[in-house]
């Protein structure tokens, strides 16, 4: 069904109010609302307009009942939050993986160049931020002994 935006919003608002007045059980109300809203998708602008219209409902109790229904703006907010969380998690995972890889590379280079390094030096290297680890990776090419490493670590803590 195609409606003009104003008519669509009125239809959706009236539907939500009618459903809230009927007071079906929560699972039934959510199922009916989800079915209806699956066919009446709203743009972000329409979501905002609908929220404003529902907030002007005659009673706060009725507005609260409408807002408890599974509805598009709640679902859209959940989906947006889920997507943002996934993206943030990916970024953190990539950053952490890159840092671990850099640490392991620097430790292997130091081990190959000087043999085993002390546990405290390894611990200090593992605590360094990524940019500092990258700097260490370049600086170690000029080290002639583990004393140079110890001096560099003291300067860059």
DAHUNOR-V684751 format. One record per backbone hydrogen bond with DSSP energy under -0.5 kcal/mol. CO is the residue of the C=O (numbers start at 0). NH is the residue of the N-H. If there is no record, write none. Layout:
co;nh
CO;NH
CO;NH
This chain:
co;nh
0;2
3;7
4;8
5;9
6;10
7;11
8;12
9;13
10;14
11;15
12;16
13;17
14;18
15;19
16;20
17;21
18;22
18;23
24;28
25;29
26;30
27;31
28;32
29;33
30;34
31;35
32;36
33;37
34;38
35;38
35;39
42;46
43;47
44;48
45;49
46;50
47;51
48;52
49;53
50;54
51;55
52;55
53;56
58;62
59;63
60;64
61;65
62;66
63;67
64;68
65;68
68;70
70;74
71;75
72;76
73;77
74;78
75;79
76;80
77;81
78;82
79;83
80;84
81;85
82;86
83;87
84;88
85;89
86;90
87;91
88;92
89;93
90;94
91;95
92;96
93;97
94;98
95;99
96;100
97;101
98;102
99;103
100;104
101;105
102;106
103;107
104;108
105;109
106;110
107;111
108;112
109;113
110;114
117;121
118;122
119;123
120;124
121;125
122;126
123;127
124;127
128;132
129;133
130;134
131;135
132;136
133;137
134;138
135;139
137;140
138;141
139;142
144;147
144;148
145;149
146;150
147;151
148;152
149;153
150;154
151;155
153;156
